[in-house]
């Protein structure tokens, strides 16, 4: 399976199911260079939009943390109806109550007095204000919030890089397929001309009918192949528009040409930049931010040993009556209180100590992951460099083979017209020429895809914001 088919296969079934190969309403095509397509995709691709929503969620989380330092105000009220008022029990005669009102046991030592304590209706309304005055862990939380924002932005960049990779590969796939179709059109035109000439020669008795039939078979095969490539071009466009975040049926036109890339890229082999900065890779930069977050999490545990100071204020009204009408019309009594609370941690059963050990292990693991990522990046760069160099050599060889096959076709056709060559030689030359074209375009696409992989490995694929 060719690289382009590997790229397009996930959408092929979808395209057939939804009838994307049908005609669309005529619209003015929109022009896209490769850079235009990438910039458009980084704004419209749904995966990018999802990471942007995650960034908005992170901003909301940051504001939530900052809100802890603002006054916390609560207002509430209650109304209670005491259907049966609870009685409080005192020794007989206590508080001046008569001894015979007890309903007690009758023994002077056991006599008690039960007095209802309360009224039928009770109500209160109050407002509470709490203010954080000092919390060392809160300051660490503010630093973590800023780092969290940075992490969200880097996740957006990582998503854009992945989209840029997919768009670039799909864009190259379209260009290569279109060039392949152009060459097939030239092949069809050349064989069709040869077929007409051979038919004329057959009519005059210079060639056999079988020579005409062979050329007609060759022409039919070329037309079938062209139709297949045409479908592949359509599918390549669908894949590109899917990666860009465009509607599948939206008409677009690519302004870049394959000759531009081949002329520019074939003149040089891949050269490894010895001054590579790991920070150019978004994965490494993101991991460093995650390490900073883990380190701040560790620091927050240590800050929990510090005292915590808060202030509170309460103001309210309450009332109590036996009659419902009096409850609302009589005076309500107000009250107020102000308090300052100091909480000093003394001993928590070593909970914070062991929590800090867990955070320390997390930080150490993250740092080791950083070293592993460095090694992985080094391997990716060297693999992509070797692959690009190999694909460049293969592409140059296939280009040489293509030029030779084209020359062979030209010579065999001249020999055939002059009567010193056979029809079989012409057909074999044409077949070899088509195989050379197929091999050349396959190696060209392999080269361009590997170039994208190397740019991504070096952190140069997408540098926009």
C-alpha positions in Angstrom: 0.0 0.0 0.0 1.4 3.4 -1.0 1.9 6.1 1.7 -0.9 8.2 0.3 -3.3 5.3 0.5 -2.2 4.8 4.1 -3.0 8.4 4.8 -6.4 8.3 3.0 -7.7 4.9 4.1 -9.4 6.1 7.3 -11.7 8.4 5.4 -12.3 6.2 2.3 -15.2 4.3 3.8 -16.7 7.5 5.2 -16.5 9.2 1.8 -18.2 6.3 0.1 -20.9 6.1 2.7 -21.8 9.8 2.6 -21.6 10.0 -1.2 -18.8 12.6 -1.2 -17.8 11.5 -4.7 -21.0 13.1 -6.0 -21.2 16.5 -7.5 -21.3 19.6 -5.3 -22.9 23.0 -5.7 -20.6 25.1 -7.8 -18.7 27.5 -5.6 -15.6 29.6 -6.1 -12.6 27.6 -4.9 -10.5 29.1 -2.1 -6.8 29.2 -2.7 -4.5 27.7 -0.1 -0.7 27.5 0.0 0.8 25.0 2.5 1.3 27.7 5.1 -2.2 29.1 4.5 -3.6 25.6 5.0 -1.6 25.0 8.2 -2.6 28.5 9.6 -6.3 27.9 8.7 -6.2 24.4 10.3 -4.7 25.7 13.6 -7.7 28.0 13.9 -10.5 25.7 12.7 -9.5 22.1 13.6 -11.8 20.7 16.3 -8.9 19.2 18.3 -7.3 22.6 18.5 -10.6 24.2 19.6 -10.9 21.5 22.3 -7.5 22.4 23.8 -8.5 26.1 23.6 -11.6 25.2 25.6 -9.3 23.5 28.1 -7.3 26.7 28.4 -10.5 28.6 29.2 -11.3 26.0 31.8 -7.8 26.5 33.2 -8.4 30.3 33.4 -11.6 29.7 35.3 -9.7 27.3 37.7 -7.1 30.1 38.3 -9.8 32.6 39.2 -11.4 30.0 41.5 -8.1 29.7 43.4 -7.7 33.5 43.6 -11.3 33.8 44.9 -10.2 32.0 48.2 -8.5 35.3 49.2 -11.6 37.3 48.8 -14.2 37.8 51.5 -16.6 34.8 51.8 -20.1 36.1 52.5 -23.1 34.0 53.5 -26.6 35.1 54.3 -29.1 32.8 55.8 -32.2 32.5 58.0 -34.3 29.8 59.7 -37.8 29.7 61.1 -38.6 26.8 63.6 -42.0 25.8 64.8 -41.8 23.8 68.0 -44.8 21.5 68.0 -44.0 20.1 71.4 -41.7 22.3 73.4 -38.9 20.4 75.1 -39.0 20.5 79.0 -36.0 21.0 81.1 -35.9 19.1 84.4 -34.8 20.6 87.6 -34.8 19.5 91.3 -38.2 20.1 92.9 -38.6 23.7 93.9 -35.7 24.8 91.8 -35.9 28.3 90.4 -38.8 29.0 92.6 -41.1 26.4 91.0 -43.7 24.8 93.4 -42.9 21.3 94.6 -46.3 19.9 93.6 -45.8 20.8 90.0 -43.3 18.1 89.3 -45.4 15.1 88.5 -42.5 13.3 90.2 -42.2 10.0 91.9 -43.7 11.1 95.2 -40.5 10.5 97.2 -39.1 13.8 98.5 -35.6 12.8 97.4 -36.7 12.1 93.9 -39.1 15.1 93.3 -38.3 17.1 90.2 -39.7 20.1 88.3 -40.2 20.0 84.5 -40.4 23.4 82.9 -41.0 24.1 79.2 -38.0 25.9 77.9 -38.8 27.9 74.7 -41.6 29.3 72.6 -43.7 27.9 69.7 -42.0 29.9 67.0 -38.3 30.8 66.7 -36.5 32.6 63.9 -33.2 34.1 63.1 -31.6 35.9 60.1 -27.8 36.4 59.9 -24.9 37.4 57.6 -21.4 35.9 58.0 -18.2 37.2 56.5 -15.0 35.2 56.5 -11.7 36.6 55.4 -8.4 34.8 54.9 -5.6 36.9 56.5 -2.6 34.6 56.1 -2.0 31.2 54.6 1.5 30.3 53.3 0.1 27.5 51.2 -2.2 29.9 49.4 0.8 31.9 48.0 2.1 28.7 46.5 -1.3 28.0 45.0 -1.1 31.4 43.2 2.2 30.4 41.7 0.8 27.0 40.7 -2.2 28.8 39.0 0.2 30.8 36.8 2.1 27.7 35.9 -1.2 25.9 35.2 -2.0 28.7 32.7 1.3 28.2 31.0 0.7 24.4 30.7 -2.7 25.0 29.1 -1.1 27.3 26.5 1.6 24.7 25.7 -1.1 22.0 25.3 -2.7 24.3 22.6 0.7 24.6 20.9 1.2 20.8 21.0 -2.3 20.3 19.4 -1.4 22.8 16.6 1.8 21.0 15.9 0.0 17.7 15.5 -2.5 19.4 13.2 0.3 21.0 11.2 1.9 17.6 10.7 -1.3 16.0 9.4 -2.1 18.9 7.2 1.4 19.0 5.6 1.3 15.3 4.9 -2.2 15.5 3.4 -1.2 18.6 1.3 1.8 16.8 -0.1 -0.4 13.8 -0.9 -2.7 15.9 -3.0 0.2 17.5 -4.9 1.9 14.2 -5.6 -1.4 12.6 -6.8 -2.2 15.6 -9.0 1.2 15.3 -10.7 0.8 11.6 -11.2 -2.5 12.3 -12.9 -0.9 14.9 -15.2 1.7 12.3 -16.3 -1.1 9.8 -16.9 -2.9 12.3 -19.1 0.3 12.7 -21.1 0.7 8.9 -21.3 -2.9 8.5 -22.5 -2.4 11.2 -25.2 0.9 9.6 -26.4 -0.6 6.1 -26.6 -3.8 7.4 -28.2 -1.7 9.1 -30.9 0.3 5.9 -31.4 -2.9 3.9 -31.6 -4.3 6.1 -34.3 -1.1 5.9 -36.3 -1.0 2.1 -35.9 -4.6 1.8 -37.1 -3.7 3.8 -40.2 -0.7 1.6 -40.8 -2.9 -1.5 -40.4 -5.4 -0.2 -42.9 -2.5 0.2 -45.3 -1.3 -3.3 -44.5 2.0 -2.3 -42.9 1.2 -3.8 -39.4 -0.9 -6.6 -38.1 -4.3 -6.2 -36.4 -2.8 -7.7 -33.2 -0.6 -4.6 -32.9 -3.6 -2.4 -32.9 -5.3 -4.6 -30.3 -2.3 -4.5 -28.0 -2.2 -0.7 -28.1 -6.0 -0.5 -27.5 -5.6 -2.7 -24.4 -2.7 -0.5 -23.2 -4.9 2.6 -23.7 -7.8 1.1 -21.8 -5.6 0.2 -18.9 -4.2 3.7 -18.8 -7.7 5.2 -18.8 -8.7 2.8 -15.9 -5.6 3.8 -14.0 -6.3 7.4 -14.6 -9.8 7.1 -13.2 -8.4 5.3 -10.1 -5.9 8.1 -9.6 -8.6 10.7 -10.1 -10.6 9.1 -7.3 -7.5 9.1 -5.2 -7.0 12.8 -5.8 -10.5 13.5 -4.7 -10.0 11.4 -1.6 -6.7 13.2 -0.9 -8.6 16.5 -1.0 -11.3 15.1 1.4 -8.5 14.1 3.8 -6.8 17.5 3.6 -10.1 19.4 4.2 -10.9 17.1 7.1 -7.5 17.8 8.7 -8.0 21.5 8.1 -11.4 21.6 9.6 -13.2 22.5 6.4 -16.5 21.0 5.2 -15.8 18.0 3.0 -17.5 19.5 0.0 -16.0 22.9 0.3 -14.1 23.7 -3.0 -10.4 24.6 -2.5 -7.4 25.0 -4.8 -3.8 24.4 -3.9 -1.4 27.1 -5.0 1.9 25.3 -4.2 3.4 23.1 -6.9 5.4 20.0 -6.5 8.2 21.3 -8.6 8.9 24.0 -6.0 9.5 21.5 -3.3 11.5 19.1 -5.4 13.8 21.8 -6.7 14.3 23.2 -3.3 14.6 20.0 -1.3 16.4 17.7 -3.7 19.4 20.0 -3.9 20.3 19.3 -0.3 20.4 16.2 2.0 19.3 16.3 5.6 21.8 17.9 7.9 21.6 17.3 11.7 21.8 20.6 13.7 24.4 20.0 16.3 23.1 23.0 18.3 19.7 21.5 18.8 17.8 22.9 21.8 15.4 20.4 23.5 13.2 23.3 24.5 12.3 23.6 20.8 10.2 20.4 21.3 6.9 21.2 22.8 6.8 17.8 24.5 10.0 18.7 26.5 8.8 22.2 27.3 5.5 20.8 28.5 7.2 18.3 30.7 9.4 21.0 32.3 6.2 22.9 33.1 4.7 19.8 34.6 7.9 19.4 36.7 7.4 22.9 38.0 3.8 22.1 39.0 4.9 19.0 40.8 7.6 21.0 42.6 5.1 23.7 43.7 2.8 20.9 44.9 5.7 19.6 47.1 6.3 23.2 48.4 2.6 23.5 49.3 2.9 20.6 51.7 5.8 22.3 53.6 3.8 25.5 53.8 1.0 23.6 55.6 3.2 23.6 58.7 2.8 27.4 58.9 0.0 29.0 61.0 -3.2 30.0 59.3 -5.0 33.2 60.3 -8.6 34.1 59.4 -11.1 36.6 60.5 -14.9 36.3 60.8 -17.8 38.7 61.4 -21.5 37.8 62.1 -24.5 40.0 62.3 -28.1 38.9 62.7 -31.5 39.2 64.2 -33.6 36.6 66.2 -37.1 36.4 67.6 -39.3 34.0 69.5 -43.1 34.0 70.1 -45.9 31.7 70.9 -48.4 33.3 68.4 -47.8 33.4 64.7 -49.1 37.0 64.4 -46.8 38.3 67.2 -43.8 36.5 65.6 -43.8 38.9 62.6 -45.0 42.1 64.2 -43.0 42.3 67.4 -39.4 43.5 67.7 -36.6 41.3 66.5 -33.4 41.4 68.6 -30.1 42.0 66.9 -26.6 40.5 67.7 -23.1 40.9 66.3 -19.7 39.2 66.8 -16.2 39.6 65.4 -13.6 36.9 65.8 -10.0 36.3 64.7 -9.0 32.6 64.4 -5.4 31.4 64.5 -4.7 27.7 63.6 -1.3 26.4 64.4 -0.5 22.8 63.3 1.2 20.9 66.0 0.9 17.2 65.2 -1.0 15.4 62.5 0.2 11.9 62.8 3.0 12.5 60.2 0.4 12.9 57.5 2.1 15.9 55.9 5.5 14.3 56.2 4.4 11.2 54.2 2.4 13.4 51.7 5.6 15.3 51.1 7.5 12.1 50.5 4.9 11.1 47.8 5.3 14.6 46.2 9.0 14.3 46.2 8.8 10.9 44.4 6.5 12.4 41.8 9.1 15.2 41.1 11.9 12.7 40.9 9.9 10.6 38.4 9.1 13.6 36.3 12.8 14.6 36.1 13.8 11.1 35.1 11.0 11.2 32.5 12.7 14.3 31.2 16.0 12.5 30.7 14.1 9.6 29.0 12.4 12.2 26.7 15.7 13.7 25.7 17.0 10.2 24.7 13.8 9.6 22.8 14.1 13.0 21.0 17.7 12.2 20.0 16.6 8.8 18.6 13.7 10.4 16.7 16.0 13.0 15.1 18.6 10.4 14.0 15.9 8.1 12.7 14.3 10.9 10.7 17.7 12.0 9.5 18.7 8.6 8.3 15.3 8.0 6.7 15.4 11.3 4.9 18.8 10.7 3.6 17.8 7.2 2.4 14.6 8.5 0.8 16.5 11.3 -0.9 18.9 8.8 -2.4 16.0 6.5 -3.5 14.2 9.5 -5.0 17.2 10.6 -7.0 17.6 7.0 -8.3 13.9 6.8 -9.2 14.2 10.2 -11.0 17.1 8.8 -13.0 15.1 5.7 -13.8 12.2 7.8 -14.9 14.3 9.8 -17.2 15.9 6.7 -18.7 12.4 5.0 -19.1 11.2 8.1 -20.9 14.1 8.0 -23.2 13.6 4.3 -23.9 9.9 5.0 -24.8 11.0 7.8 -27.2 13.6 5.6 -28.9 11.4 2.5 -29.3 8.6 4.6 -30.8 11.0 6.0 -33.4 12.3 2.5 -34.2 8.7 1.2 -34.5 7.8 4.0 -36.9 10.8 3.4 -39.0 10.0 -0.3 -39.2 13.1 -1.5 -37.3 11.3 -2.1 -34.0 8.3 -4.2 -32.9 5.1 -3.3 -31.2 6.0 -5.5 -28.3 9.1 -3.4 -27.6 6.9 -0.2 -27.5 4.4 -1.8 -25.1 7.2 -3.1 -22.8 8.8 0.4 -22.8 5.5 2.0 -22.0 4.9 -0.4 -19.1 8.3 0.2 -17.7 7.8 3.9 -18.0 4.5 3.7 -16.0 6.2 1.6 -13.4 9.0 4.2 -13.2 6.4 6.9 -12.7 4.6 5.0 -10.0 7.9 4.3 -8.2 9.1 7.9 -8.6 5.9 9.4 -7.1 5.8 6.9 -4.3 9.4 7.7 -3.3 8.7 11.5 -3.7 5.8 11.2 -1.2 7.9 9.1 1.1 10.6 11.8 1.0 8.2 14.7 1.7 6.5 12.8 4.6 9.9 12.0 6.1 10.9 15.7 5.7 7.8 16.6 7.8 8.8 14.0 10.4 12.3 15.5 10.7 11.0 19.0 11.0 8.7 17.8 13.8 11.6 16.0 15.5 13.6 19.2 15.4 10.8 21.3 16.7 10.6 23.3 13.4 7.3 22.1 12.0 5.1 24.8 13.4 6.3 27.8 15.3 3.2 30.0 15.2 1.1 30.9 18.2 
